[in-house]
Amino acid sequence: MKILNLGIGLLAAAAMMSCGDNANKKSSAGGALNSSAAEKVYVAPGEQDEYYAFISGGYSGNLTVYGLPSGRLFKEIPVFSQFPTSGYGYSEETKPMLNTSHGFIPWGDSHHPDISQTEGVTDGRWIFINENNTPRIARIDLETFETVEIIEVPNSAGNHSSSFVTENTEYVVAGTRFSVPVPQEDISIKEYKGKFKGALSFIEVEKETGHMDIKFQLLMPGFNYDLSHPGRGDSHGWFFFTTYNTEEASTLLEVNASQNDKDFIAAVNWKKIEEYINNGGGKMMPSNYAHNVYDHNSHTATSTMKKEVRVIDPTEVPGAVYLLPTPKSPHGCDVSPDGKYIVGNGKLSANLTVHSFEKMQEAIKNEKFEGEAYGIPILSFEDVLAGQVEQAGLGPLHTEFDDKGNAYTTFFISSEVVKWKLGTWEVIDRKPTYYSVGHLTIAGGNSREPDGKYMFAMNKITKDRYLPTGPELEHSAQLYDISGEKMELILDFPTHGEPHYAAAIKADKVAPNSKKFYKLSENTHPFAAKSEAETKVVREGNVVHVYMTTIRSHFSPDNIEGIKVGDKVYFHITNLEQDFDVPHGFAIIGQNNSELLIMPGQTKTSVWEPKQVGVWPFYCTDFCSALHQEMQGYIRVSPKDSDIELEWSLGEDVE
Amino acid sequence: MKSASIIMIIGSALLFSLFIYPLWTVELEAPQYPDGLGMYIHLDGLQGFTEYDLQNIDGLNHYIGMQKLPTPADMWEFRTFPLVVGGMAVLGVIIGFLGLFSKVSHKWFLGWLVVMTILGILGMYDFNAWLIDYGTNLDPKAIIKVVDADGNPFSYKPPLLGRRDILNFTAVSYPALGGILLTVGMLLTFIAYLIGLKSSKK
């Protein structure tokens, strides 16, 4: 009984203490209303969110679009993976998007989205994202929220230190995590040391169109290049890459790549290399990689195989590359908004290391080198160190910045976000995450002008955060209000796939440009029927092209006869609607690929190879209108040797 | 008489604005059309709020068996009205100038206005007759057949002026800038007559 009383007493004391705490918070925040987390994230019905968050899908291969602060999911943009919801990667028009030098790859592991920038500020034109497994970089158009370009990255493997843009989107950069023989050859894995190279690819982005082209690949020593970020402001023209496995191990890396006390951050002066190339430097290496471009007028992608790539040996360009010793297998490589500091998140280190760009320049000027690795000068740790955040937490991974000179670092092992001050390196606040946080995002957190209102943490482990859904769970994310001195957890929401990083942007930079529908008059698809009068069925041997249209609430034609077993029937469906949010779907029994979801003004094609004689229905899959259930048709399939004439019609048997 | 004639010239010249601005606006309101859906009626044809509004209105109307919105080729009015309005405007301006040089009296101003008013009423009558036909002359094979409280086929006639609920839409009709300038112009010609009358009595 006494023990119980004591327990209650303690509870009461705790309640009083926490009350006092709250009261203090309220007064400092200036009003009782501010303390309500629910109000901070509540976006009333009919209202819209303040920010877009583009969250990578990891092994889903895609990119999801969320609203902040509500945490509502708006769209999943198919990027590297087939997506039966819309037919992406299944339709004839989009299959080329997933073409690579390894053939058609139906999935991807998408990692780090980054929004295009102008003068160091996110401009909301495009978003880039890397595919880790079969190295590729994609560009997504933020007018249509569709993937419009994918370029394969040759000589690369585990495309992880990607896809970050320079401050005028001059380049989107892709670094290899796994070093490989360059060019690939049949050698023993034991020949790793010296033979394997790590390619850092600088992909030029055309200013107006956004088209990507590999300008050069820097062939670096065979380390693992983990993450990267561009310099900005004074350090614009440089790019920084964290490395691990400087031990150059090829087996049991968890032990063998964790031996060196320090690995490196590689600082690359890309402006210097650009100059070298413009003076005829570098050499073209035979290669084979895919460049896939989607056109919004023909609604069709084309895939071109590129046959050579320019490679640069870093020792040939003096002053282009330096190595900055950084403790214990650094993961995230983050540059402060003013470009003065480079944060190396040494994931096995107790301290967080911050390098100074200014001190680095000074050391380079004085040629104070500690040694070299494969001919690349190594600067001394003490010479470039700006400061260390001491004992900040366990397992630092990534750092983002706000607009008030603070940095926020995730700690995977201790499951927390730690806020610290740039320059003084003191810890200001720490908040737990649930659980085991990977990346974190602040809108514009990788730009000159971060927007320090919200920060969200993307966690690797979910456990009990939501109602259980069996052994497999979606990952959890937490949104924090970071406008005050202390971070405040205000929302917990599930994310799809495995988010590795996200990019957030003020909605008003993107929403006004969002397209409502495609103009039929601009449709240049070779198989488009732009009116019901243009619909037809054409046979060429055993290939049949059906030029079909949709409009509420019928297909034209909707009765087709004269198709035979063994035919290859191309249904080219054009959606004649010219209104916002009126898609039509197309599904036919025995469709071996996927349905099509066709936006107004768009043409998409599904190939159908009938294997059975009969009369088979097709229908609209999207509840388009009051007569959606009537939106159907029949196709008659006759035996291979039948002489039934090709016929098509719409509405003939109704009197 | 000088000022009366100038007002007469201005008033009748305002009719020319109908060659630039629409006469009337018909708007369809429904929650799922947050950006609005509707059309402007010009002297020589219809124009959607956006490039695609006419086709989208036709698309909606096909469910209830309404006819497609007319193109200039479908209706003689779209070819005749510009001639009538243009002719009346020119005539009004000429009368105004003749008044200015004291060749005609202010009674001509009233005469012009009476003719214009009769033509206007005829035009409205014709427009209303088209609206009735458009709203009630339905395809017998219409997908959705709606009857009113008395069991008669529902009329989808948009109002000539004001609001009317039509199934899930509210149709709103009101004069557009051209229509307003026409009214102002006609009022000015009446003022011109009154001023002319006053000065003649002196």
Interface residues (C-beta under 8 A of the other chain):
Chain A: I551 R552 E577 Q578 D579 F580 S625 A626 L627 V654
Chain B: D35 E51 Y52 Q55 N56 G59 Y63 K141 I143 I144
